[in-house]
Amino acid sequence: MSIPDYSIPECHGEVCITCSDTAVQVTVVRLLGDGLAVVDTGQGTEEVSVALVPAAVGDTILVHAKEAIAVVPR
Amino acid sequence: MRFVDEFRDAEKARALSARITALCEPGRQYKLMEVCGGHTHTIYKHGLEDYLPEQITLVHGPGCPVCVIPMGRVDDAMALASEPDVIMTSFGDMMRVPGSNGSFFDAKARGTDIRMVYSPLDSLKIARQNTDKRVVFMAIGFETTAPSTAMTVLRAAAEGLDNFSIFCNHVTIIPAIKAILDSPDLRLDGFIGPGHVSTVIGCRPYEFIARDYGKPVVVAGFEPLDILQSIYLLMLQLSRGEAAVENQYSRVVPWDGNAVALRAIGQTMELRPYFEWRGLGFISHSALKVRAEYERFDAEKLFSVPGVRVADPKACQCGEVLKGVLKPWECKVFGTACTPETPIGTCMVSPEGACAAYYNYGRLTRHRVKEASAS
């Protein structure tokens, strides 16, 4: 039996921000290559995909299901 | 906070409310549909109906991906999760959707390995860490979520992962809107268009609504003032006898959408000939499946899926609620047998669902209105 990996966050919130049409604004902190980036969510940092948007460090991006779908204009 | 405070200003809301009221023609009733469950949630959470004149009714649309998934697909997913060595991964909302033999949560309690994730990307991590298991991601959502699934399939292909697949239940919003427009049950005056779906697909796909059906559409953001301003723009068009597509959410919705995201979806997925929607029945070309080129990531090809159609519980009137024919509180089991803790229908499961949103936030407003009209 495999041991659950607690580094992968589980979804516990009142509103599941990822399953609906909701998206969250986060700030790009570091680009990791391979279309991934570390972002500041306001509550900590996490890794998301920026493969579908032209994101740069410092940009505010709109993220849904850990996939950035738009860059918010400054 | 930028993009939040300026969109929640009560003074501005009252000013918009007065301008909306001034546009109402005496004696005319207006029915406006907010297509997206995220908008439904905002409307109830912030009591926006209190800011609208009685002449305007907001009808809650089918834009909650969890709410429209038919029971048969939940049973199919449950069958997949019960296959040997399978780890099923799912978004949180989906976990409580009842199938004929309980929900994912019930199955998890019985020992089935079902894990909640925030994204398909997290499912990929689980697959990398459990090479002796077969990880199946329960892919649901509209065009907002499909890019994330598409990119995950592309990443899995690039990595050569052979223990990851998706059970694809992605749906597309345009055919559902068309089904509602063609439905004889409902006469709508205009649409509050989905915000983040439109970030991906843009505004052009809605043009047929204005052109062929003569109804205005305003793509709206998710803050209270976004929605009130969109209602104002709809009422302005209606007062002038116009029908056009407008973009209130232009700060993140480009008119042509996100071409890179659309390309990723098109590369990995294609339209199904038809798909069943709860409440709306079978709608042609309304859902996505994995393309043959990526079938090694398609759980429907890798496993045997029962594919049995299951009727909704008799007491459940989610169908009528999803089409906007019934208000949540008009359902026979609303708030009694069906609550967010023990949902019978999907509209009560997701916080984006009209019934759950109304149950959580809207009841007090209705009590106030009833008391006011009784006194």
Boltz contact constraints between the chains, C-beta under 6 A:
constraints:
  - contact:
      token1: [A, 2]
      token2: [B, 130]
      max_distance: 6.0
  - contact:
      token1: [A, 5]
      token2: [B, 129]
      max_distance: 6.0
  - contact:
      token1: [A, 8]
      token2: [B, 122]
      max_distance: 6.0
  - contact:
      token1: [A, 8]
      token2: [B, 125]
      max_distance: 6.0
  - contact:
      token1: [A, 9]
      token2: [B, 118]
      max_distance: 6.0
  - contact:
      token1: [A, 10]
      token2: [B, 116]
      max_distance: 6.0
  - contact:
      token1: [A, 11]
      token2: [B, 92]
      max_distance: 6.0
  - contact:
      token1: [A, 11]
      token2: [B, 116]
      max_distance: 6.0
  - contact:
      token1: [A, 11]
      token2: [B, 118]
      max_distance: 6.0
  - contact:
      token1: [A, 15]
      token2: [B, 351]
      max_distance: 6.0
  - contact:
      token1: [A, 16]
      token2: [B, 91]
      max_distance: 6.0
  - contact:
      token1: [A, 16]
      token2: [B, 92]
      max_distance: 6.0
  - contact:
      token1: [A, 16]
      token2: [B, 93]
      max_distance: 6.0
  - contact:
      token1: [A, 18]
      token2: [B, 91]
      max_distance: 6.0
  - contact:
      token1: [A, 18]
      token2: [B, 118]
      max_distance: 6.0
  - contact:
      token1: [A, 19]
      token2: [B, 91]
      max_distance: 6.0
  - contact:
      token1: [A, 19]
      token2: [B, 93]
      max_distance: 6.0
  - contact:
      token1: [A, 20]
      token2: [B, 37]
      max_distance: 6.0
  - contact:
      token1: [A, 20]
      token2: [B, 38]
      max_distance: 6.0
  - contact:
      token1: [A, 20]
      token2: [B, 352]
      max_distance: 6.0
  - contact:
      token1: [A, 21]
      token2: [B, 36]
      max_distance: 6.0
  - contact:
      token1: [A, 21]
      token2: [B, 38]
      max_distance: 6.0
  - contact:
      token1: [A, 21]
      token2: [B, 144]
      max_distance: 6.0
  - contact:
      token1: [A, 21]
      token2: [B, 194]
      max_distance: 6.0
  - contact:
      token1: [A, 21]
      token2: [B, 196]
      max_distance: 6.0
  - contact:
      token1: [A, 21]
      token2: [B, 197]
      max_distance: 6.0
  - contact:
      token1: [A, 22]
      token2: [B, 38]
      max_distance: 6.0
  - contact:
      token1: [A, 23]
      token2: [B, 196]
      max_distance: 6.0
  - contact:
      token1: [A, 49]
      token2: [B, 151]
      max_distance: 6.0
  - contact:
      token1: [A, 51]
      token2: [B, 151]
      max_distance: 6.0
  - contact:
      token1: [A, 52]
      token2: [B, 147]
      max_distance: 6.0
  - contact:
      token1: [A, 52]
      token2: [B, 260]
      max_distance: 6.0
  - contact:
      token1: [A, 52]
      token2: [B, 261]
      max_distance: 6.0
  - contact:
      token1: [A, 62]
      token2: [B, 252]
      max_distance: 6.0
  - contact:
      token1: [A, 64]
      token2: [B, 144]
      max_distance: 6.0
  - contact:
      token1: [A, 65]
      token2: [B, 119]
      max_distance: 6.0
  - contact:
      token1: [A, 65]
      token2: [B, 145]
      max_distance: 6.0
  - contact:
      token1: [A, 65]
      token2: [B, 148]
      max_distance: 6.0
  - contact:
      token1: [A, 66]
      token2: [B, 119]
      max_distance: 6.0
  - contact:
      token1: [A, 66]
      token2: [B, 121]
      max_distance: 6.0
  - contact:
      token1: [A, 67]
      token2: [B, 147]
      max_distance: 6.0
  - contact:
      token1: [A, 67]
      token2: [B, 148]
      max_distance: 6.0
  - contact:
      token1: [A, 67]
      token2: [B, 151]
      max_distance: 6.0
  - contact:
      token1: [A, 69]
      token2: [B, 199]
      max_distance: 6.0
  - contact:
      token1: [A, 69]
      token2: [B, 200]
      max_distance: 6.0
  - contact:
      token1: [A, 69]
      token2: [B, 258]
      max_distance: 6.0
  - contact:
      token1: [A, 70]
      token2: [B, 199]
      max_distance: 6.0
  - contact:
      token1: [A, 70]
      token2: [B, 252]
      max_distance: 6.0
  - contact:
      token1: [A, 72]
      token2: [B, 252]
      max_distance: 6.0
